[in-house]
Amino acid sequence: MRKWAMAAVLAVGVGAVVAVPSATAASARTDTISSDRATVREYPGRLVLANAVKDDRVEVTAYCGQWARIKVSTAHAMATPVGWVLRGNLRNAAKAGGLDGVPERCGTDGDRWRDWVGAINAPFHSLRKATVDEHTGWRRITFGTGVRLAAGADCTPSLNYTRRDNAPDVVDAAQRVSGLDLNKVSFRYVTQDGSVALVSAPRTGTDYGVWTFVPASCVQPKGRATVYFDEPVVQLRSLSGLKTGVGYSDASIRARGCSAAVKSPTQPAFGYWPDPEQANRPGCPV
């Protein structure tokens, strides 16, 4: 049994007492996806695990700010039906009072990435050393690494993939996405077993990226030797106050509790370990 499946079993517990919600609360927790597509994330505002689509039925189980934790009921394949979506993607939750009766659970799922990610293009709260307009400094990483996709139908991005017991993860061919600009693909992470990659590409003629999945074997370097950021990369305890597009000095980075980025122990060809425990982080390299 996969670790994520075992975790689900343990989370249920034995002999638990389940409160019966009121009719109002029960109604508030039933919703549907209103947008064409909604990214389902492991934690509010963080990594995409799957995509829900318009009219998928959901149960809203918690919220944090503008994010709602849902469980999706649908016929299409998803690696997981559980995760966080923007409440604006939900028909009822988007309305005033649409989350009445739903508990606030900020902080839930902070370590959930461990069950899904094998390697990432850059760790959480990280910066890379880069020279822009003849100025060298540490810049926040807020985007994927530019990559190429190998040719062939099998490398066409899909909205979802499937996890399988005792077999590699597999991209769902039934949910392939057409009309993407494959000259502007960026890579974010590979799954725990290294079989599937999360990538982003805008629709042709637009700038906003669509998060999709491809076989990891399709992802190829573009303009660098690796599919991840291979320049010096550091991780900070917090990015609070740091702006995007600004190069910061070595001294500024040291003062914030810098540590060296850690390569993935299981999928090093695809980058870094997202968020090592503090005790396992190497010292600051600057």
Secondary structure, DSSP 8 states (H G I E B T S, - for coil): --HHHHHHHHHH-SS-------HHHHHHTEEEB-SSEEEEESSTTS-EEEEEETT-EEEEEEEETTEEEEEEE-SS--S-SEEEEEGGGBTTTTSTTTTTT--B-TTTTTTGGGGTEEEESS-TTEEEEEEETTEEEEEE--S-EEEEE-SSGGGS-BS-EEEETTEEEEE-GGGB--SB-TTSEEEEEEETTSSEEEEEEEBTT--SEEEEEEEGGGEEESSSSSSS--S-EEE-S--TT--TT--B-HHHHHHTT-EE--B-SS-GGG-B-SS--GGG------
